[in-house]
């Protein structure tokens, strides 16, 4: 079973400030990167887990998507997030997705296709 961690309260995870503003642009991207990293860190798939452990444990900030840079962009303390993640893993807490992955004006995959197939199916001789 693939698990993901909800990041609605991302500020409480690592000392950042809570905000009710919608995330857009760079911050939305960084939340998505962190959310994926946490999902992999808590995963039962050994390779995903190992890669996430390496990413989270690396203390360099040379890459724009390094763990430290992602945390700092979100006003989180990287060491506090690492500690919280270790606690989460030990507790084996149930996790849930933070945000729906739909953009405004987008459709869920499969819905449009089903409608088109249904319309075409009635016209087939």
BAKOL-717116 format. One record per residue (C-alpha): residue in one letter; x, y, z. Coordinates in steps of 0.02 Angstrom, whole numbers, plus 50000, padded with zeros to 5 digits. Example, Ala and Ser with C-alpha at 12.3 -4.5 7.8 and 13.67 -1.06 7.14 Angstrom:
BEGIN
A506154977550390S506844994750357
END
This chain:
BEGIN
X500005000050000X500725016949950X500605030150085X500775048950074X500905061950209X499705076450215X500585093250218X499125104750256X499965109050420X501695109950343X502165123750465X501885112450614X503045099450539X504625109750551X504335126150639X503665136550494X502275149150507X500505143050472X499685151550325X497955150050251X498475157550084X498395145849934X500095139949877X500605144849701X502175145249596X503815140549679X503055136849849X501755125149773X503145116249680X504205114749837X502715107849936X502455094949798X504305090049804X504285088749994X502645079149993X503355066649868X504955065049970X503955061650128X502865048950038X504425039849979X505225041050151X503695032750229X503505020350086X503665001650107X504585000549940X506424998349985X507155008149838X506005023149860X506335023150045X508225022350023X508235036549896X507155047350009X508265043550160X509775049250059X508885065150000X508275069650174X509935065250257X511015075250135X511525091750213X512135100550056X511155114749978X511955114949806X510395109449713X508815120149704X507845104549752X508955098549893X508035094750054X508785109750142X508305121950003X506545114949990X506295116750178X507035134150185X505955139850039X504445134350141X505115143050298X505465126350383X506975121450484X507735106350395X508355098150556X506655100150638X505825092150486X507075077650491X506675074850675X504805075550643X504965063050499X505945050750606X504585052250738X503235049450607X504095033950541X504315026750715X502485029950755X501995022650585X500645035750581X499275034050451X499515047250319X498385055750193X498635066450038X498815084950074X498025092449922X496985086349778X498065085249625X496825094349514X497125111349441X495705123549416X494805119549254X495545102149237X494595085749229X494935069349313X495745056449202X494535044349125X492935054249146X492965062748976X493535046948890X492075037148964X490835050248900X491585050148726X491595031148718X489795030748780X489255043148645X490225034248509X489625017148566X487815021948536X488235027348358X489195011848308X488245000648186
END
